[in-house]
Amino acid sequence: MAKTYIDEHGYLRFTDSNKAIHRYVAEKKLGRRLRLGEVVHHRDRNKLNNDPGNLKVCSSQLEHEIIHKFDALVYGEKASYQKHSWKNRDRGNYRTFIVIAIALLLIAMSM
Protein backbone atom coordinates (compact mmCIF):
# COMPACT_ATOMS: atom_id res chain seq x y z
CA MET A 1 0.00 0.00 0.00
CA ALA A 2 1.30 3.43 -0.92
CA LYS A 3 2.32 5.82 1.82
CA THR A 4 0.14 8.86 2.37
CA TYR A 5 0.08 12.03 4.43
CA ILE A 6 -2.44 14.73 5.27
CA ASP A 7 -1.57 18.08 3.69
CA GLU A 8 -2.00 21.55 5.23
CA HIS A 9 -5.59 21.76 3.88
CA GLY A 10 -6.65 18.41 5.37
CA TYR A 11 -6.54 16.30 2.19
CA LEU A 12 -4.81 12.91 1.90
CA ARG A 13 -1.95 12.83 -0.61
CA PHE A 14 0.42 10.15 -1.86
CA THR A 15 3.89 10.67 -0.43
CA ASP A 16 5.75 9.61 -3.58
CA SER A 17 3.83 11.76 -6.10
CA ASN A 18 2.16 14.38 -3.90
CA LYS A 19 -1.09 13.66 -5.83
CA ALA A 20 -4.32 14.24 -3.94
CA ILE A 21 -5.98 10.88 -3.29
CA HIS A 22 -9.53 12.17 -3.89
CA ARG A 23 -8.50 13.30 -7.39
CA TYR A 24 -6.82 9.92 -8.06
CA VAL A 25 -9.93 8.01 -6.91
CA ALA A 26 -12.21 10.25 -9.01
CA GLU A 27 -10.06 9.61 -12.09
CA LYS A 28 -10.24 5.85 -11.53
CA LYS A 29 -14.03 6.08 -11.10
CA LEU A 30 -14.38 8.09 -14.34
CA GLY A 31 -11.89 5.95 -16.26
CA ARG A 32 -10.04 9.07 -17.43
CA ARG A 33 -7.92 11.93 -16.15
CA LEU A 34 -9.70 14.95 -14.74
CA ARG A 35 -10.12 17.76 -17.24
CA LEU A 36 -8.72 21.22 -16.72
CA GLY A 37 -11.00 23.07 -14.31
CA GLU A 38 -12.78 20.00 -12.91
CA VAL A 39 -13.04 19.98 -9.12
CA VAL A 40 -13.64 16.94 -6.90
CA HIS A 41 -16.19 17.52 -4.14
CA HIS A 42 -16.56 15.41 -0.97
CA ARG A 43 -20.32 14.92 -0.55
CA ASP A 44 -20.12 14.37 3.22
CA ARG A 45 -17.54 17.20 3.66
CA ASN A 46 -15.08 14.70 5.16
CA LYS A 47 -11.82 15.32 3.28
CA LEU A 48 -10.50 11.97 4.45
CA ASN A 49 -13.44 9.96 3.07
CA ASN A 50 -12.24 9.17 -0.44
CA ASP A 51 -14.78 6.45 -1.15
CA PRO A 52 -15.82 6.73 -4.83
CA GLY A 53 -19.47 7.11 -3.83
CA ASN A 54 -18.57 10.11 -1.66
CA LEU A 55 -16.88 11.99 -4.50
CA LYS A 56 -18.61 14.18 -7.08
CA VAL A 57 -16.72 15.66 -10.01
CA CYS A 58 -17.84 19.25 -10.62
CA SER A 59 -17.29 20.70 -14.06
CA SER A 60 -15.94 23.94 -12.58
CA GLN A 61 -15.06 25.76 -9.38
CA LEU A 62 -18.31 27.72 -9.85
CA GLU A 63 -20.38 24.52 -9.72
CA HIS A 64 -18.46 23.50 -6.60
CA GLU A 65 -19.11 26.87 -4.96
CA ILE A 66 -22.82 26.64 -5.78
CA ILE A 67 -23.00 23.33 -3.91
CA HIS A 68 -21.44 24.99 -0.85
CA LYS A 69 -23.63 28.11 -1.18
CA PHE A 70 -26.72 25.88 -1.30
CA ASP A 71 -25.64 24.12 1.90
CA ALA A 72 -24.86 27.46 3.54
CA LEU A 73 -28.36 28.76 2.75
CA VAL A 74 -30.08 25.63 3.99
CA TYR A 75 -27.87 24.49 6.87
CA GLY A 76 -25.73 27.52 7.72
CA GLU A 77 -22.27 28.58 6.62
CA LYS A 78 -20.52 26.34 9.13
CA ALA A 79 -22.29 23.19 7.88
CA SER A 80 -21.30 23.98 4.32
CA TYR A 81 -17.61 23.37 4.87
CA GLN A 82 -17.50 20.70 7.55
CA LYS A 83 -18.24 17.02 7.87
CA HIS A 84 -21.93 16.60 7.20
CA SER A 85 -24.28 13.67 7.31
CA TRP A 86 -26.51 13.50 4.24
CA LYS A 87 -28.87 11.23 6.19
CA ASN A 88 -29.99 14.20 8.30
CA ARG A 89 -31.19 16.25 5.32
CA ASP A 90 -34.87 17.05 4.85
CA ARG A 91 -35.44 15.68 1.35
CA GLY A 92 -39.19 16.36 1.36
CA ASN A 93 -39.22 20.16 1.50
CA TYR A 94 -39.45 20.78 -2.26
CA ARG A 95 -40.78 24.34 -2.02
CA THR A 96 -37.70 25.43 -0.09
CA PHE A 97 -35.52 23.61 -2.59
CA ILE A 98 -37.12 25.41 -5.54
CA VAL A 99 -36.74 28.84 -3.89
CA ILE A 100 -33.09 28.17 -3.10
CA ALA A 101 -32.41 26.77 -6.58
CA ILE A 102 -33.80 29.95 -8.13
CA ALA A 103 -31.73 32.08 -5.75
CA LEU A 104 -28.58 30.15 -6.66
CA LEU A 105 -29.32 30.53 -10.34
CA LEU A 106 -29.61 34.29 -9.87
CA ILE A 107 -26.33 34.33 -7.89
CA ALA A 108 -24.57 32.34 -10.63
CA MET A 109 -25.92 34.64 -13.34
CA SER A 110 -24.66 37.73 -11.50
CA MET A 111 -21.05 36.44 -11.31
C-alpha positions in Angstrom: 0.0 0.0 0.0 1.3 3.4 -0.9 2.3 5.8 1.8 0.1 8.9 2.4 0.1 12.0 4.4 -2.4 14.7 5.3 -1.6 18.1 3.7 -2.0 21.6 5.2 -5.6 21.8 3.9 -6.6 18.4 5.4 -6.5 16.3 2.2 -4.8 12.9 1.9 -2.0 12.8 -0.6 0.4 10.2 -1.9 3.9 10.7 -0.4 5.8 9.6 -3.6 3.8 11.8 -6.1 2.2 14.4 -3.9 -1.1 13.7 -5.8 -4.3 14.2 -3.9 -6.0 10.9 -3.3 -9.5 12.2 -3.9 -8.5 13.3 -7.4 -6.8 9.9 -8.1 -9.9 8.0 -6.9 -12.2 10.2 -9.0 -10.1 9.6 -12.1 -10.2 5.8 -11.5 -14.0 6.1 -11.1 -14.4 8.1 -14.3 -11.9 6.0 -16.3 -10.0 9.1 -17.4 -7.9 11.9 -16.1 -9.7 14.9 -14.7 -10.1 17.8 -17.2 -8.7 21.2 -16.7 -11.0 23.1 -14.3 -12.8 20.0 -12.9 -13.0 20.0 -9.1 -13.6 16.9 -6.9 -16.2 17.5 -4.1 -16.6 15.4 -1.0 -20.3 14.9 -0.5 -20.1 14.4 3.2 -17.5 17.2 3.7 -15.1 14.7 5.2 -11.8 15.3 3.3 -10.5 12.0 4.5 -13.4 10.0 3.1 -12.2 9.2 -0.4 -14.8 6.4 -1.2 -15.8 6.7 -4.8 -19.5 7.1 -3.8 -18.6 10.1 -1.7 -16.9 12.0 -4.5 -18.6 14.2 -7.1 -16.7 15.7 -10.0 -17.8 19.2 -10.6 -17.3 20.7 -14.1 -15.9 23.9 -12.6 -15.1 25.8 -9.4 -18.3 27.7 -9.8 -20.4 24.5 -9.7 -18.5 23.5 -6.6 -19.1 26.9 -5.0 -22.8 26.6 -5.8 -23.0 23.3 -3.9 -21.4 25.0 -0.9 -23.6 28.1 -1.2 -26.7 25.9 -1.3 -25.6 24.1 1.9 -24.9 27.5 3.5 -28.4 28.8 2.8 -30.1 25.6 4.0 -27.9 24.5 6.9 -25.7 27.5 7.7 -22.3 28.6 6.6 -20.5 26.3 9.1 -22.3 23.2 7.9 -21.3 24.0 4.3 -17.6 23.4 4.9 -17.5 20.7 7.5 -18.2 17.0 7.9 -21.9 16.6 7.2 -24.3 13.7 7.3 -26.5 13.5 4.2 -28.9 11.2 6.2 -30.0 14.2 8.3 -31.2 16.3 5.3 -34.9 17.1 4.9 -35.4 15.7 1.4 -39.2 16.4 1.4 -39.2 20.2 1.5 -39.4 20.8 -2.3 -40.8 24.3 -2.0 -37.7 25.4 -0.1 -35.5 23.6 -2.6 -37.1 25.4 -5.5 -36.7 28.8 -3.9 -33.1 28.2 -3.1 -32.4 26.8 -6.6 -33.8 29.9 -8.1 -31.7 32.1 -5.8 -28.6 30.2 -6.7 -29.3 30.5 -10.3 -29.6 34.3 -9.9 -26.3 34.3 -7.9 -24.6 32.3 -10.6 -25.9 34.6 -13.3 -24.7 37.7 -11.5 -21.0 36.4 -11.3 
